Amino acid sequence: MLPLTIWMILIFYIPILGNVIAFQDYSIPKGFINSKWVGLKHFKSFFSSDLAMTLIRNTLAMSILSLIFGTIASVAFAILLNEIYQANFKRFVQTVSYLPYFISMAVCANMFINLLSRTGPLNNILISLGLLKEGIPFLESEGLYWIVLTIQNIWKSIGWNAILYLAAIAGISYETYEAAFVDGAGRLRLMWNITLPAIVPTIAILLVMNSGSVIMGNFEQQYLMFNPMVMDVAEVISTYVYKRGMGAMQFSFATAVGIFQSVVSFILLILVNKASKKLTDVSLW
């Protein structure tokens, strides 16, 4: 294990020292040693900007929507999939459902942009059916943007997440179902009173693990789906940091915001873990 340990230290831990540039006016020619120390200047710059609260709001809103509705959709899909008794059809549905997970976000974003454009297939179908007179600007409407990205996230990840819940369902004793069936429970009652409660620990653990990344957002999706028409609801912390850090070469500022995200992620993880332990008696530690 020694080579792996050395590799982890070199790749994961030593680069953490680079976070010192968040407290400097860092420039590449001067390096870490000669760059001027400025304390909390870049943190103050971020929080005093007009965009700060908007960025935090957008990031949290899109991440929480995807987390909540993605979890509900995955759990429901897993339970319904478990009720399919025809093995070949069940395998087919499961395979089709998790294939989108392996599609790159670049391809996925392009698919949704083309599908949902004013002249895209979806609008054309709705117009041809007489349901619309003109195309809906799905990606250009601030009221629809978060909904579209949430649906995209669910479509892409529902099948893969359902695998985890199916594994938990597979661990439920068949005798439990048999006993309930003998007592007169129907399929809906079995799902609600046996299957769902049995996978609550798995749901809780996954929610706790995913809560830490809520403030990080999904950079790739949000960067590819972004357009200036919905900037007020589409710009998130990650895309803003990318533009300031890589675009404007403001490395110290970008690092400071990155540290802020990491601290918030850590706090969220602790709080959600405590809430999970109190409500479900399930926690990571």
Buried (B, 14 or more C-beta within 10 A) or exposed (E): EEEEEEEEEEEEEEEEEEEBBBBBBBBEEEEEEEBEEBEEBBBEBBBEEEBBEBBBEBBBBBBEBBBEBBBEBBBBBBBEBBEBEEEEEBEEBBEEBBEBBEEEBEEBBEBBBEEBBEEBEBBBEBBEEEEBEEBBBBBBBEEBBBEBBBBBBBBBBBBBBBBBBBEBBEEBEEEBBEEBBEEEBEEEEBBEEBBBEBBBBBBBBBBBEBBBBBBBBBBBBBBBBBEEEBEEBBBBBBBBBBBBBEEEEBBBBBBBBBBBBBEBBEEBBBEBBEBBBEEBEBBBE
